[in-house]
Each structure stands twice: as C-alpha cells, then as structure tokens.
Amino acid sequence: MRVRSSAICAAALFFATTAWATVPPEVAARLDQDLTPFGAERAGNTEGTIPPWTGGLQTPPPGYQPGTHHIDPFADEEPLFTITAANQDQYAGRLTGVSRAMLAQWPETYAMNVYPSHRTCAVPEWVYASIRNNAAVGQLEDDGNGVLGAIHGQPFPVVGNGLEMIWNHMLNYLPNKITRQFAAIIPTRSGAFTPYIAQDDAIINWTNPDHTSAEDVNNISALYILHTIAPSRVAGNVILVHESLNMRNGSRQAWQYSPGTRRVRRAPDIAYDNPGTNSDGMSTADSFGGFNGAPDRYDWRVVRKMEAYIPYNNYRLGAPDLEYADIAQMPHLNPDLIRFELHRVWVLEANLRPNTRHTYARRVFYIDEDTTGIVQAEIYDSRGELWRLQEGYPTVAYEVPACVGVAGISYDLNNGRYIIGGLLNQEGPINFFASELDENRYTPSYIRRLGTR
C-alpha cells in the first residue's frame, strides 16, 4: 500500500526543489509539529496499525540490570499473523522487494511472523536538540561527498534528496565510545560453521558532546579497531580505520596488522567493493551496516515512501539463551526468531554512475523513517540480476537510549549461502559507555602491540 498524507506530499515537493541548501525556518519548525526530531511522521496510519510516535522507548523495562543483555519488553506478545509464500498475495502491497525475493527463494521454509508495531527508536534529548539545529545548518559539500555544519545525529532531518538520506543513515547517532565482542557466522551449504569471534571498539567523533559542528571533527568522523580473536587461523589480525567525513578532503585511512608477517601495512582496499573483513568474499567492505563509506560511485534517487513489514524490535534474536546453531540454520535464519512489524520506510535507489566501477551495479535500500537506518537492501549485479539480499535486525538500547541492532545478514542467492555478523548472544552485551577509550589507541603502532599479545 502506498501511503498518502499531507506530510508525504510536502516531502515529495521538497525532493523536487531542494539541492544542497539548508531548509527554510518554517520547514525546520515541523520537527516540533507534525514531524519527529528525526523527520518521521508523528501521526500513525489511518488504520491504526502504525501507532503515533510518542517519544520512543527511553527507559529500561522492569528487571533489566545495567551491563547485561537487553530484556525483551514485548516478550509476551504473539504474532498477529504469518506471511508465507502461499498467502503473500494478501499482503503484497506491504512487502518489500527483499521479502518478496525471500518468499520466492524458499517457499517451503521461509515465513514472516508479524507482530504489533511499536515505534521505539529514541536518543538522548541533547541529541534531539542538535538534530533540530542541523535542519538549519547542515549542508552537503563537494557534490555530496561531505557534510558541513551539522553534528551529533542526522545532519538532514528534513531530507531533501537521496544523498542526504544516505548520509543520515551513515551519521545516525551512536554513543561517543563503544566496545563489544561479537560473532560472525558463514555456514556452508550443509549448515556447518565455525564462528569468527572479534572484538571491536570505536570513538565516534561525530557524537562527541564537546563538538559543536562538523568542522570540529577535523574530517575524521570515527576511529575504529577490529581485532579478530578466533578461529586460530585468523586470530591476531587487526584492522584500524580512520573514517573520513568528507571523502574528497581525505579518503578513509586504514591499516592492517597481520600476525603472519608481524607488520602493519596500509590497507586502502578496506573500501568500496573489496571483500569485507572475515567475510569469505560474501560481502563487500561498503556493505557493513547496510552501507558505509564514500557515496561517490552511485547516483542516489528517492523512489517513494511506503508502509512495509520490516524486521523490528528483534530482542529475541539477541537473547543470551540462544545458541548460534539455534539461529544460523540453513538455508536461512530461523524465521521463528525474527520479529516483523508494520512501519513506514523510504525506498532509496543507488545506480552505478557511468564510467565507474563497482561489483554492485544497483542497490535498493529500505530505510525506516523513525531510525533513518537501512533495514533491508536488494543488490543487483552488472547484468541487472538480483544477487544478494541484506537485512538488519533493529532494537533500542534503552539504557542509552540509542537505536541499534542485534545482527545483520547478507544472503547470496547465487551460491545459496549467507553471512551473519554482529551476534552477541554468547559474547556479552555492548558497552555503550566505554570511557576508558583514548584516541592514542587508534594508531598503527598500537594495533601492532594489540596483535602480538
């Protein structure tokens, strides 16, 4: 079903008239009126199946202990209905291309359990204040390859074009200092797997409370380290990334320590369509998190807004009582563990520019209006054939609060396999308050020491 409302009509008009400039004051004022601070519609839909936004989930449910896995606040809810290949025509207007492709690929085993919708995304009030200000000061520069003026959260809460939309995804709020240990799994077609276990940490300069504008980050939006600790054949590999805010003022800087050579070397291939770290060639470097890095190889086009059943509030998938074998089944994840809800999403299309190279010729992203984050993606090869499907599993870290997720997956329809990363079930929760992190950690000499421990 295509959603029609005055808010969407106004947004469509805005797409047609705006290039790189900030929005007029009367448009920015809508963030305290009919739009949420993120630019989503505050109102629910006419059927009442999408509720109004009332501030999101900002406090932990009873029984939650800080430093433990998240409790599912909706654990008592039952599915409203289940979508299968046999009954999908009843719901066709609210199925994304990703969901239709999965139902077609696995008609006998794949199903979508649909639950009541909850608009849970929330961030701290000081971040909302920054985002409101971003509407007045945020600008794209250098043909959309960088951002000026904005800080701390979505730079373009009243979005004007496809480039602004993908930058909102990439600069979505995360706490300033974060650490975690996670698992990534790449099953064989028989279902066998050995998890990759890695520790990573980041200082997100973009969300440093002391910064007042994009110019304060000195063109480094984030500092990131990935340290692989298992299995033994790859243990000790360390990646260091300095992520750029303006790709033309300075591209992403990356280094890699290899225990085999005991050397740190520059790693310019951690970008674009080069294979992702620990991905067995199943994903590209710029697919991490849905999309990341320089947007310059694509033309970006907003297609439409729609109501769609998408993964949402997937606390059960991140539960510590689940073994990885409970989750990573073949030929797809265990569908009983995935929660779908009805939400409004933007459909964003990225088409490879002429005379530009990338393994993915076309990408279609489904972006949740409340989080401004990619939740699903269709990926097409150079022949125009559907090749891969991506899906993320959102939750809210209500103790922060921040809109995050428990895992992300990429299915390869050609080889019948998938890679799922970000699993925390057996690894412990994310530490969103890692105040011990220091910028001196993010140097080539430090990752050499880290890899030889």
ZIJO-V810216 format. One line per field, one symbol per residue. ss: DSSP state (2 for helix, 1 for strand, 0 for the rest). phi: phi as a letter, one per 40 degrees, with the letter a starting at -180 (. if undefined). psi: psi as a letter, one per 40 degrees, with the letter a starting at -180 (. if undefined). Layout:
ss->???
phi->???
psi->???
This chain:
ss->010002222222222220000000222222220010000010000000000000000000000000000000000000001110000222222200222222222000000111000000000022222222222220111000011100000000000002222222220000001111111110000000000111111110222000000222200111111111110000000111111100000000111111000011110000000010000000012220000000000111111111111110000222000002222000000022201111111111111100000000011111110000011111110000011111111111100001111111111100001111111000000010000000222002222222200
phi->.ccbacccccccccdcbbbbccccdccccccbbcbcdcgccccccccgcbcccbhgcbbccdgcbdgbcccccbcccbdcabcbccbcccbdcbbccccccccccbccbcabcbbdcbccdabccccdcccdcddcbcacbffgcabbgcagadcbcbcbaccccccdccbdcbdcbbbababbbbccccgcabccbbbbaabccdbccccbadcccfgbcababbbcbacccbcgcbbbbbcccbcccicdbabbbbccbfbbbdbcccafccdccfbfgcabcccdghaagccccbcbbccabacacbdafccccccccccccccccbcadccccbbbbcacbcbbbbbccdgbbadccabbbbbccccfbcbaabbbcccgccbbbbabbcabcccccacbacaabbcbccbgbabbbgcbdbbgccccbccccbccccbdccccccccc
psi->hhhhiddddddddddeehceiiiiddddeeeeceiideeihdiaideeehiihfeaheiiihehhheiihhhefdeiiidihhiddedddedeehidddddddddgdddhihhhiihhgehiiiddddddddddddehiiiffeeihidiidahegdgieidddddddddfihiidhiiihiihhgiideeiihihhihiiihgddehdeieiddeefehdihhhhhheiideehehhhhhhhidhddehihhiihhhddefihiigeegibeihihfefeeiideehediiaheeeihhhhdiiihihihiffdddeieehiddddgiieiiheeehhiihihiihhhhhhiifihidhdihhihhhddefihdiihhiaeeehhdihihigiihgeeciihaieiiihhhedefiihhiehedeeiiihefgeehidedgidddddddde.
